[in-house]
Amino acid sequence: MQIDDIRISSLSAGPASWRDRTMLLIGVNRSPFTRRVAITLNIYGVAFEQRPLSGFGNRAEVRASNPLGRIPALVLDSGETLIDSDAIVDHLDEIHGGDRPLTPRYGADRRVVLKVAALMMGACEKCLHAAYEGNHRPPEKVHQPWIDDCMAQAANALSAIEAMIDPKQPYLLLGRLTQADVTAVVAERLARARGINTDSDMPKLRALTSKLAEQPLFQVSEP
């Protein structure tokens, strides 16, 4: 199944009120968590607007939607606000995923996709922890061993996914596009930006995510 097949099947699922819903995504796509949601919305063909707010630069506005002051948040047309990318993606799978959601609904397939997503988003967290340590502490208080440990954890997670990839397959798992691919794309990009050499250290992951990132439904959310 190709990306366009997923869009067609998801748009035909559910009542018209679901298909016509316009949502508001709060957050900048520099955040891998926001971008993950934006890509998922695009794959499912869901109409949405985006308010590019930063958790640091626009703290008050972000807290109006999420008391934690974190992005992303997704405001439904009903006025209900969802927070946390995992919860948002779960909702999108439920409403728009039809019989082939990006995260399978049951069994071993579901578990393996969730495992990859957890590793990839965990790697993103570690990369961001390292960035925050270096960028938001006074220079004399920066703890370099903590930064090094965070980046090592991120690299280990990426290496684990590298070992799972079959270069002959167009997607990471199950022979089709899943949330594993979405999270791999955002995590590999962030890791590379933070200095992990995926070209040499994770070449299969780099090749796979590069091909996916070239597709329009991924490109529209490029930071």
Secondary structure, 3 states (H helix, E strand, C coil): CCHHHHHHHHHCCCCHHHHCCCEEEECCCCCHHHHHHHHHHHHCCCCEEEECCCCCCCHHHHHHHCCCCCCCEEECCCCCEEECHHHHHHHHHHHHCCCCCCCCCCHHHHHHHHHHHHHHHHHHHHHHHHHHHHHHCCHHHCCHHHHHHHHHHHHHHHHHHHCCCCCCCCCCCCCCCCHHHHHHHHHHHHHHHCCCCHHHHCHHHHHHHHHHHCCHHHHCCCC
